[in-house]
Amino acid sequence: MSPQLAALQRRLGHQFKQPELLTRALTHRSFGADHNERLEFLGDAVLSLAVSSLLYERFAGSDEGDLTRIRAHLVREDSLHRLALSLDLPLVLRMSDGEAKGGGAQRPSILADATEALIGATFVDGGYPAALAVVRNLLAEVISSASSTDNWAKDAKTALQEWLQARKLSVPAYRITETRGQAHAQTFEVECAVASLRVATRGEGRSRRVAEQDAARRLLDELIARDKPGAGLRD
């Protein structure tokens, strides 16, 4: 095993009994058929459970809404991207030459997916206790220093829906308007519309989820601007 992979295991706090799982977790689909997407799928669920468990322990007096908001902050793409950078994942990802030349090893969505795949691989290799230990190791500092009263930013879709519901307006509808690029490096364009206000915006992202968040953020910004005194929400 390379020194870089050995160092990665030390940072994770888990020594793989099945090193091939570690290799697969770091393999982008552009590199070959034995890629990390199934491990990513598994890791997403394991991460959510592990973070939920840690938050349940840490914030004994918090309600479901607070815990859900904190969890959403911890598992969203930009948080996982930062974790990936702290683990030096760009140095060990395996991808095609074309993907690498296109900056794939620095792309937030790819790095976030690889982080989830690593957690999934740890779960397969050592079971839930091992995966929980890795998540605890990666997030211990931010969770231990956090407070349930911190201003944990709501994701844009949640913030938009709450803003509309507070005004008794219909919830937004999302639809994909365009998909560009190769299967392993697609860009999605999504429309977010509120029919009752006859307003819509479009967002882009490397996944449908990210594009929806971008569109929701743009629409919320527009509605807040229009709702200012003198602007006229329904103009």
HELIX and SHEET records of a PDB file:
HELIX    1   1 PRO A    3  LEU A   12  1                                  10    
HELIX    2   2 PRO A   19  ALA A   25  1                                   7    
HELIX    3   3 GLU A   37  ARG A   58  1                                  22    
HELIX    4   4 GLU A   64  VAL A   75  1                                  12    
HELIX    5   5 GLU A   77  SER A   86  1                                  10    
HELIX    6   6 LEU A   89  LEU A   91  5                                   3    
HELIX    7   7 ASP A   97  LYS A  101  1                                   5    
HELIX    8   8 GLY A  104  GLN A  106  5                                   3    
HELIX    9   9 PRO A  108  SER A  144  1                                  37    
HELIX   10  10 ALA A  156  ALA A  166  1                                  11    
HELIX   11  11 ALA A  183  ALA A  185  5                                   3    
HELIX   12  12 ALA A  195  LEU A  197  5                                   3    
HELIX   13  13 ARG A  208  ARG A  226  1                                  19    
SHEET    1   A 3 ALA A 173  ARG A 180  0                                        
SHEET    2   A 3 THR A 187  VAL A 194 -1                                        
SHEET    3   A 3 VAL A 199  GLY A 205 -1                                        
END                                                                             
